[in-house]
Amino acid sequence: MIDEALIAELEKIAEPGPLMAELERRFPKRMAIGTSGQLTGCALIDLAVRAKIPPRVFTIDTLRLFHETYELFEALEKRYPIRIERFTPAPKDLDPMVKQHGEYLFFDSKEKQELCCHVRKVLPNERALDTVDVWITGLRADQSKARSQAKRFEIIQHSQPPVGLRPVLKVAPLVGWTEQKVRDYLKVNKVPVHELLDKKLQGGFYYESLGCIICTTPIGPNEPRRAGRWRWFNSQNGDKECGLHLPSPDKP
């Protein structure tokens, strides 16, 4: 049962590998790692395999990912005994949006950018969650101000027709790891890493996080970590999120 009592038991398991092994034992084939090819997701796959789990892994393919992202998925599938499940936007959702607003609606306004992310990311992610009871994410507290309060465990209410609302346990096993700790782990264990996340560009620019190819740009040495996402909205206040990991509202 997914409830606070379960979380209290799981809190006793400090290490991410044994934690995922216990979750797989309790929810066989209903635990999955969601990854977009970022550093933390790659580390989670390696940790799971080392914990003797044949992990389920899924990604949200917006149909606009970097070429290097697809190459990374192929490298991970060759290195580990996994097949990365791809969830893409449904034509019934995508086609009307493009017909009404055009291919590049995300340049027009913050609202249209959020609509595009909702159709290309959030809705496919909802279909992925239809298949799991435990969602393993690569969230880390050091990634942005919005994520600084990210929890290791969170129970979300997932709407799944015709079942209705049901609890899904969202777990961030590496929430307290720094980027340097993740990079050190990846290097020591020779884990495949996204090519662009290791590339140093002229002027000290580099890729900090990766999403869709048009909506992601490198950041400069003194810019915030999320400055490269939807750069044309940098003058607006607030953290920039695609909708998958919005902070939970405070409980009364």
C-alpha positions as CSV (number, residue, x, y, z in Angstrom):
1,M,0.0,0.0,0.0
2,I,1.3,3.5,-0.9
3,D,0.9,5.6,2.2
4,E,2.9,7.5,4.8
5,A,3.6,4.3,6.7
6,L,5.4,3.0,3.6
7,I,7.4,6.1,3.3
8,A,8.4,5.8,7.0
9,E,9.8,2.4,6.3
10,L,11.6,3.4,3.2
11,E,13.2,6.4,4.9
12,K,15.3,3.9,6.8
13,I,17.1,2.9,3.6
14,A,19.7,5.6,2.9
15,E,21.5,4.3,-0.2
16,P,19.7,4.6,-3.6
17,G,20.6,1.2,-4.9
18,P,19.1,-0.8,-2.0
19,L,16.2,1.6,-1.9
20,M,15.3,0.9,-5.5
21,A,15.8,-2.9,-4.9
22,E,13.3,-2.7,-2.0
23,L,10.8,-0.8,-4.1
24,E,11.2,-3.3,-6.9
25,R,10.6,-6.2,-4.4
26,R,7.4,-4.5,-3.2
27,F,6.2,-3.4,-6.6
28,P,7.6,-5.8,-9.2
29,K,7.6,-4.4,-12.7
30,R,5.6,-1.5,-11.4
31,M,8.6,0.7,-10.6
32,A,10.2,2.6,-13.4
33,I,13.0,5.2,-13.8
34,G,12.0,8.2,-15.9
35,T,14.9,9.9,-17.7
36,S,15.4,12.5,-20.3
37,G,19.1,11.8,-20.6
38,Q,20.3,14.0,-17.8
39,L,23.2,13.1,-15.6
40,T,21.2,11.9,-12.7
41,G,19.0,9.6,-14.7
42,C,22.1,7.8,-16.2
43,A,23.4,7.4,-12.6
44,L,20.1,5.9,-11.5
45,I,20.1,3.3,-14.2
46,D,23.6,2.2,-13.3
47,L,22.8,2.1,-9.6
48,A,19.7,0.0,-10.2
49,V,21.6,-2.5,-12.4
50,R,24.3,-2.8,-9.7
51,A,21.5,-3.5,-7.2
52,K,20.6,-6.5,-9.3
53,I,17.4,-5.0,-10.6
54,P,16.4,-5.3,-14.3
55,P,15.0,-1.8,-14.2
56,R,12.1,-0.5,-16.3
57,V,13.2,2.8,-17.8
58,F,11.1,5.2,-19.8
59,T,11.5,8.6,-21.5
60,I,9.2,11.2,-22.8
61,D,10.1,11.6,-26.5
62,T,8.7,15.0,-27.5
63,L,9.8,14.3,-31.1
64,R,12.1,17.3,-30.8
65,L,15.0,15.9,-28.8
66,F,18.6,16.5,-29.6
67,H,20.2,14.0,-32.0
68,E,22.8,13.3,-29.2
69,T,19.9,12.4,-26.8
70,Y,18.8,9.6,-29.1
71,E,22.4,8.5,-29.4
72,L,22.7,8.4,-25.6
73,F,19.6,6.2,-25.3
74,E,21.2,3.8,-27.8
75,A,24.4,3.7,-25.8
76,L,22.5,3.0,-22.5
77,E,20.6,0.2,-24.1
78,K,23.9,-1.3,-25.4
79,R,25.6,-1.0,-22.0
80,Y,22.8,-2.2,-19.8
81,P,20.1,-5.0,-20.0
82,I,17.3,-2.4,-20.6
83,R,15.0,-1.2,-23.3
84,I,14.0,2.4,-22.8
85,E,10.3,2.8,-23.3
86,R,9.3,5.8,-25.4
87,F,6.2,7.8,-24.8
88,T,5.4,10.3,-27.5
89,P,2.7,13.0,-27.8
90,A,-0.6,11.6,-29.1
91,P,-1.6,12.9,-32.6
92,K,-5.0,13.7,-31.2
93,D,-3.4,16.2,-28.9
94,L,-0.5,17.4,-31.0
95,D,-2.2,17.9,-34.3
96,P,-4.9,20.4,-33.2
97,M,-2.4,22.4,-31.2
98,V,0.0,22.8,-34.2
99,K,-3.0,23.5,-36.5
100,Q,-4.3,26.3,-34.2
101,H,-1.0,27.8,-32.9
102,G,1.7,26.7,-35.4
103,E,4.9,24.7,-34.9
104,Y,6.7,27.4,-32.9
105,L,4.0,28.6,-30.6
106,F,6.4,28.5,-27.6
107,F,8.0,31.7,-28.8
108,D,4.7,33.6,-28.6
109,S,4.0,33.6,-24.9
110,K,4.7,31.8,-21.6
111,E,1.2,30.4,-21.8
112,K,1.7,28.9,-25.2
113,Q,5.1,27.5,-24.1
114,E,3.4,25.8,-21.2
115,L,0.7,24.5,-23.6
116,C,3.4,23.0,-25.8
117,C,5.1,21.4,-22.9
118,H,1.8,20.1,-21.6
119,V,1.0,18.4,-25.0
120,R,4.5,17.1,-25.7
121,K,5.7,16.2,-22.2
122,V,3.0,16.2,-19.5
123,L,0.3,14.2,-21.3
124,P,2.8,11.5,-22.5
125,N,4.2,11.3,-18.9
126,E,0.6,10.8,-17.7
127,R,0.4,7.8,-20.0
128,A,3.7,6.5,-18.6
129,L,2.4,6.8,-15.1
130,D,-0.6,4.7,-16.0
131,T,1.8,1.8,-16.0
132,V,3.6,2.3,-12.7
133,D,3.1,2.5,-9.0
134,V,6.5,3.9,-8.3
135,W,8.0,6.7,-10.4
136,I,11.8,7.1,-9.9
137,T,13.0,10.6,-10.9
138,G,16.3,12.3,-11.3
139,L,15.3,15.4,-9.3
140,R,18.1,17.0,-7.2
141,A,17.7,19.9,-4.8
142,D,20.7,21.8,-6.3
143,Q,19.1,22.0,-9.8
144,S,17.1,25.2,-9.3
145,K,15.4,27.3,-6.7
146,A,12.0,25.6,-7.5
147,R,13.6,22.2,-6.8
148,S,15.5,23.2,-3.7
149,Q,12.6,21.9,-1.6
150,A,12.2,18.7,-3.6
151,K,11.3,15.7,-1.4
152,R,12.9,12.2,-1.5
153,F,9.4,10.7,-1.3
154,E,6.1,12.2,-2.4
155,I,2.7,10.6,-2.9
156,I,1.0,12.1,-5.9
157,Q,-2.6,11.4,-6.9
158,H,-2.6,10.2,-10.5
159,S,-5.8,10.4,-12.5
160,Q,-6.2,7.3,-14.6
161,P,-9.5,6.7,-16.5
162,P,-11.5,4.7,-15.8
163,V,-9.9,3.9,-12.5
164,G,-10.0,7.5,-11.2
165,L,-7.4,8.9,-8.8
166,R,-4.9,6.5,-7.4
167,P,-1.6,7.0,-5.5
168,V,1.7,6.9,-7.2
169,L,4.9,7.1,-5.1
170,K,7.3,9.6,-6.7
171,V,10.9,8.9,-5.5
172,A,14.0,11.0,-6.0
173,P,16.8,8.7,-4.7
174,L,19.6,11.3,-5.5
175,V,17.8,14.4,-4.3
176,G,20.6,15.3,-1.9
177,W,23.5,14.6,-4.3
178,T,25.4,17.5,-5.8
179,E,26.1,17.6,-9.5
180,Q,29.8,17.0,-8.7
181,K,29.0,13.9,-6.8
182,V,26.9,12.6,-9.7
183,R,29.6,13.4,-12.2
184,D,32.2,11.7,-10.0
185,Y,30.0,8.6,-9.8
186,L,29.5,8.5,-13.6
187,K,33.2,8.9,-14.2
188,V,34.3,6.2,-11.8
189,N,31.7,3.7,-13.1
190,K,32.2,4.6,-16.8
191,V,28.5,5.3,-17.3
192,P,27.5,6.7,-20.7
193,V,26.9,10.5,-20.5
194,H,25.1,12.8,-22.9
195,E,27.7,14.3,-25.3
196,L,26.5,17.8,-24.9
197,L,26.7,17.8,-21.1
198,D,30.4,17.3,-21.4
199,K,31.0,19.8,-24.2
200,K,32.8,23.1,-23.4
201,L,31.9,25.9,-25.8
202,Q,33.5,29.2,-26.7
203,G,33.3,31.9,-24.0
204,G,32.9,29.4,-21.2
205,F,29.4,28.5,-22.3
206,Y,28.1,24.9,-21.7
207,Y,24.9,22.9,-21.6
208,E,23.5,22.6,-18.1
209,S,20.2,20.7,-18.8
210,L,18.6,19.4,-21.9
211,G,15.1,19.4,-23.3
212,C,13.8,20.0,-26.8
213,I,16.4,21.1,-29.3
214,I,14.9,24.5,-30.0
215,C,14.0,25.4,-26.4
216,T,17.4,24.5,-24.9
217,T,20.5,26.7,-25.3
218,P,23.9,26.7,-23.5
219,I,24.4,29.0,-20.5
220,G,27.2,31.3,-19.7
221,P,29.6,31.0,-16.7
222,N,27.6,33.4,-14.5
223,E,24.0,32.5,-15.5
224,P,21.5,30.6,-13.4
225,R,21.3,26.8,-14.1
226,R,17.9,27.0,-15.9
227,A,18.8,30.2,-18.0
228,G,19.2,28.1,-21.1
229,R,15.7,26.7,-21.0
230,W,13.2,29.0,-23.0
231,R,15.9,31.7,-22.9
232,W,13.5,34.3,-24.4
233,F,11.5,34.3,-21.1
234,N,14.6,35.0,-18.9
235,S,13.3,38.6,-18.2
236,Q,10.2,37.2,-16.5
237,N,10.2,36.3,-12.8
238,G,9.8,32.8,-11.5
239,D,11.4,29.4,-12.1
240,K,11.0,27.7,-15.4
241,E,9.5,24.2,-15.4
242,C,8.0,22.1,-18.2
243,G,5.2,20.9,-15.9
244,L,6.5,17.4,-14.9
245,H,7.9,18.5,-11.6
246,L,5.9,21.4,-10.4
247,P,6.2,22.0,-6.6
248,S,3.3,20.5,-4.7
249,P,0.9,23.0,-3.1
250,D,1.3,23.5,0.6
251,K,-1.0,21.4,2.6
252,P,-3.3,23.1,5.1
